[in-house]
Amino acid sequence: MLVRSTLDKSGLLYVGDCKSEKLRARVPRVEQTFQDMASIATRTHLAFGKDFYLCPLSAKQMSQEEIAQYLQPVWDEQQELITIF
């Protein structure tokens, strides 16, 4: 990763979404790896580099039923939400 090697550290947080293709069109230096931030290849690459990622998962990666199951504790007010700025 260009960012990881430039900073000479791991444990970085990468935040992205499916619009990275538009970003690559505007900024040619954005790496090919980020064609789709949520792709298994991208997420695996970041995890193996001991980095972290935050991105929405598409229906291909997680069904509506799975999402509902994960969010149920939030809806039942059993899971506290933390506002991040």
Backbone bond lengths (Angstrom), bond angles and torsions (degrees), N, CA, C in turn:
res aa  C-N    CA-C-N  psi(-1)  N-CA   C-N-CA  omega(-1)  CA-C   N-CA-C  phi
1 M - - - 1.445 - - 1.515 109.84 -
2 L 1.266 115.79 133.92 1.462 121.03 179.13 1.527 110.53 -62.82
3 V 1.312 117.45 -44.14 1.460 120.79 -178.18 1.528 109.74 -64.09
4 R 1.326 117.29 -47.98 1.459 121.74 -178.40 1.531 110.81 -60.02
5 S 1.326 117.60 -45.43 1.466 120.20 -178.53 1.531 111.54 -70.25
6 T 1.321 117.60 -34.31 1.460 120.54 177.89 1.523 111.19 -65.70
7 L 1.336 116.45 -43.55 1.459 120.59 -179.26 1.527 112.34 -83.26
8 D 1.340 116.23 -13.98 1.461 122.82 -179.68 1.525 111.79 55.07
9 K 1.343 115.08 45.79 1.462 120.00 177.16 1.517 109.88 -158.84
10 S 1.308 115.49 160.09 1.464 121.07 174.44 1.525 107.35 -117.69
11 G 1.323 116.49 -175.45 1.454 120.58 -175.93 1.518 111.61 84.99
12 L 1.341 116.06 18.39 1.459 121.88 -178.71 1.523 110.41 -81.80
13 L 1.312 116.94 153.81 1.456 122.44 175.91 1.520 108.57 -107.22
14 Y 1.331 116.10 121.39 1.464 122.65 176.23 1.523 107.59 -104.28
15 V 1.317 117.08 128.17 1.458 122.49 179.59 1.517 107.31 -118.08
16 G 1.313 117.17 129.27 1.455 119.59 -178.71 1.510 111.96 -159.71
17 D 1.314 114.26 176.33 1.456 120.62 175.81 1.517 108.93 -146.16
18 C 1.302 117.06 -166.75 1.455 120.67 -175.16 1.527 112.76 -77.28
19 K 1.309 118.88 -0.04 1.462 121.55 -179.21 1.521 112.75 -85.72
20 S 1.319 117.79 5.75 1.462 119.48 -175.99 1.527 112.39 -63.26
21 E 1.318 119.07 -24.78 1.477 121.12 175.88 1.525 110.16 -62.12
22 K 1.337 116.83 -40.09 1.468 120.76 176.93 1.526 109.80 -65.87
23 L 1.315 117.12 -38.39 1.458 120.79 178.22 1.521 110.33 -63.19
24 R 1.329 117.64 -43.88 1.467 120.65 179.69 1.519 110.92 -61.08
25 A 1.319 117.49 -33.71 1.463 120.18 179.10 1.528 110.63 -66.23
26 R 1.335 117.11 -35.25 1.466 121.21 179.97 1.524 112.65 -84.89
27 V 1.337 115.96 -32.89 1.467 121.03 -177.05 1.525 107.93 -125.13
28 P 1.328 118.10 91.24 1.461 121.79 -173.68 1.526 114.79 -57.57
29 R 1.323 118.63 -21.89 1.464 120.70 -176.84 1.531 113.05 -78.61
30 V 1.339 117.80 -9.12 1.461 119.18 177.32 1.524 107.62 -63.40
31 E 1.298 116.08 130.18 1.458 120.84 -171.39 1.532 113.33 -66.19
32 Q 1.322 115.04 149.47 1.454 122.67 178.03 1.523 111.31 -58.13
33 T 1.325 117.50 -29.31 1.461 121.55 -178.18 1.519 111.83 -54.11
34 F 1.330 116.52 -31.56 1.451 120.20 -174.46 1.524 113.42 -92.17
35 Q 1.330 117.20 33.18 1.460 119.47 175.91 1.523 109.53 -58.67
36 D 1.309 116.64 -39.02 1.455 122.09 177.27 1.523 106.89 -144.30
37 M 1.293 116.54 108.95 1.462 121.20 -175.52 1.519 112.10 -56.20
38 A 1.321 117.97 -33.06 1.456 121.04 -176.82 1.526 113.53 -87.52
39 S 1.328 118.00 -0.55 1.468 118.62 -178.72 1.515 110.58 -65.60
40 I 1.305 116.08 150.26 1.465 120.84 -179.42 1.526 110.42 -61.23
41 A 1.315 117.80 -34.87 1.463 120.77 179.53 1.524 111.17 -63.52
42 T 1.323 117.13 -44.93 1.456 121.23 179.71 1.520 110.83 -66.03
43 R 1.336 116.16 -47.36 1.467 119.51 -178.59 1.526 111.52 -64.50
44 T 1.328 117.41 -37.34 1.461 121.12 177.60 1.524 110.50 -65.68
45 H 1.327 116.29 -44.44 1.465 121.18 179.74 1.530 110.72 -58.65
46 L 1.320 116.82 -45.03 1.456 120.43 -179.84 1.527 111.15 -66.85
47 A 1.322 117.26 -41.59 1.469 120.64 -179.92 1.528 111.17 -65.22
48 F 1.327 117.81 -42.74 1.471 120.49 178.37 1.527 111.61 -64.85
49 G 1.324 117.32 -27.79 1.459 121.31 176.84 1.521 112.56 -83.89
50 K 1.348 115.96 7.39 1.472 122.77 -179.37 1.525 111.73 61.50
51 D 1.330 115.18 32.73 1.452 121.79 174.71 1.517 108.37 -106.99
52 F 1.309 116.38 176.37 1.458 122.57 -178.29 1.523 109.02 -125.07
53 Y 1.330 116.51 161.57 1.459 120.67 179.79 1.516 109.81 -141.47
54 L 1.305 114.95 152.36 1.458 122.68 175.38 1.515 106.94 -136.73
55 C 1.327 115.99 116.74 1.458 119.96 -179.25 1.525 108.83 -160.32
56 P 1.323 116.55 154.91 1.463 119.41 175.98 1.524 109.59 -73.20
57 L 1.316 116.30 143.11 1.460 120.66 176.12 1.519 108.97 -97.07
58 S 1.307 116.22 139.34 1.464 120.24 178.54 1.521 109.79 -81.14
59 A 1.313 115.45 173.65 1.466 120.77 178.56 1.524 111.61 -63.87
60 K 1.340 117.37 -19.94 1.461 120.27 176.63 1.524 110.74 -68.58
61 Q 1.326 116.95 -34.91 1.451 120.39 -177.69 1.528 112.79 -88.68
62 M 1.331 117.12 -29.37 1.455 120.48 -177.42 1.523 109.43 -150.31
63 S 1.315 115.51 126.38 1.471 120.06 -178.50 1.528 110.55 -74.90
64 Q 1.323 115.55 163.71 1.462 121.01 177.35 1.532 110.71 -59.34
65 E 1.321 116.64 -35.76 1.468 120.72 179.03 1.525 111.31 -64.81
66 E 1.341 116.38 -42.40 1.464 120.51 178.29 1.530 111.05 -64.91
67 I 1.325 116.05 -42.53 1.463 120.07 178.71 1.522 109.86 -61.76
68 A 1.318 116.62 -45.18 1.466 120.91 179.00 1.527 111.07 -60.17
69 Q 1.330 116.75 -39.82 1.463 121.03 179.25 1.538 110.95 -63.32
70 Y 1.331 117.14 -43.03 1.463 120.71 178.44 1.527 112.23 -67.07
71 L 1.335 116.77 -34.37 1.459 120.75 -176.62 1.527 113.80 -86.81
72 Q 1.312 118.34 -12.29 1.461 121.05 -177.04 1.529 113.14 -54.26
73 P 1.337 119.71 -43.43 1.474 118.69 177.40 1.535 113.02 -60.56
74 V 1.320 117.50 -29.89 1.466 120.85 176.41 1.516 109.02 -68.42
75 W 1.326 116.72 -48.86 1.469 120.82 -179.12 1.526 110.79 -63.25
76 D 1.349 116.95 -33.75 1.470 121.27 179.55 1.526 112.44 -82.90
77 E 1.334 116.69 4.58 1.454 124.67 -178.55 1.519 112.80 57.02
78 Q 1.346 116.40 33.43 1.461 122.31 175.77 1.523 111.01 -97.75
79 Q 1.313 117.42 -14.55 1.454 123.18 -179.20 1.522 108.79 -118.58
80 E 1.320 116.68 120.00 1.458 121.16 179.06 1.530 109.41 -74.71
81 L 1.314 115.78 139.75 1.453 121.53 175.04 1.515 109.54 -97.61
82 I 1.328 116.13 142.35 1.449 121.25 180.00 1.521 108.09 -116.00
83 T 1.311 117.00 125.11 1.456 122.24 178.12 1.527 108.69 -76.35
84 I 1.321 116.14 129.43 1.457 121.81 178.72 1.509 108.46 -114.46
85 F 1.304 116.71 129.21 1.467 121.81 -179.53 1.496 109.92 -105.16
